[in-house]
Amino acid sequence: MSSLIFIICNILMLLSTIISKKSFTDREKSSPFECGFDPKSFSRMPFSLHFFLIAMIFLIFDVEITLLIPIIMIMKISKMLNFSMVIFFFIFILLLGLYYEWKKGALTWTK
């Protein structure tokens, strides 16, 4: 009896696999996405440096989140004056870097 159930389950799985297969292929969906560029084109084609700058800015301001988590944990064991001075200095450096990137024009999207 159990072998019959096993055979029926296998047949049903095989049928569902055959029925659910998609037979059409789309060129856009099957090709990898490469930052908006056609992956079949010449690989030495120059690209906008702005993609790289945005990625670097994201990484810099993403890493600061990993630095803030231990500072929050230290808040319980440190004095409030020392803690507030460290947080103020840290946020001041981040805002200074953000201001620098803004003045250099790295945050504005240009073509």
N, C-alpha and C positions, 0 to 999 in steps of 0.2 A: 504494500500500500504506500509506504513512504517513497519507494522508488518511482511510483507512478506520479506522485505529487512533485517529486524532483524533476521528472521529465516534462511535466506540464509547465512548471515554473520556467524551466530553461527555454521551452518553445515560446512562451509568452514574452520572455525577455528578448529573444531573438526577433520575434515579430515586431515588438515595440521599437527595437533598434532600427530595423529595416524601414518601418513606416515613418519614423521621426527624422530620418536623414534629410538634410536640405540638399537639393540637387543643383541649385544655382550658386554661382560664385560671383562675387562682386570684386572688381579690381581694387576699388578704394578700400574696401573692408579687409581684403586679404593682404594688402601691402602694409609694411610698418610705417608708423608715423614718425617722421624725422624733423621735428620743429617747423613744420609747414613747408618743407622742401621736398621735391620729388626725389625719392631714394634711387631712382634709376638714372638720374642725371649725372653729369661729370662731378666727381668727388672733390676736385680742387677748386670748385666754384667759390668765390668769396661770399661770405655771409655777413649779416649785420652783427656788429660787436655788441649791440644792445642786448641780445639774448644772453650773452655771457655776463654782462654787467648786472642784469636783473637776477641771474642765478647766484652770483657772488653776494649781492646785497641780501638776498633771501637767506643764504647760508650764514652770513654774519649775524643777522638779526634772529635767526633760528637758534644759533648756538647760545645766544644770550639767555634763552629760556632754560637751557640746561644749567646755566650758571645761577639762575635765580632760585631754582629748587633747593639747593643746599643752603642758600642764604636764608630761606624761609625756615628751614629746619634748625638753623643756628639761633633763630630769634628767641627760642625758649631758654637758652643757656647763656645768652650774652646780655650785657647791659643795654638799656634802650637807647642811650646816647651813642654808644659805639655802633649799634645796629643801624640807627638812623643815619649816621655819618657814612657808613659803608654803602647803604642803599642810595643815599643822595649822590655820592661820588660815582657809583655804578651807573645810575640813570643819567647823570650829567655827561658822562663819557658817551653813552649811547645817543643821547640827544645831540651832542656835538658831532658825532659821526653822521647822524641823519641830516643835520644842517649842512655839513660839508658835501654830502652826496646831493642834496637838493640844490646847493649853489653851483656845483659842477654840472648840473643838468642830467644826472644819471637817472633821476626819477621821472623825467618827462619822456613820454613815448614819442619818438620821431621816426620818420620814414627814411 
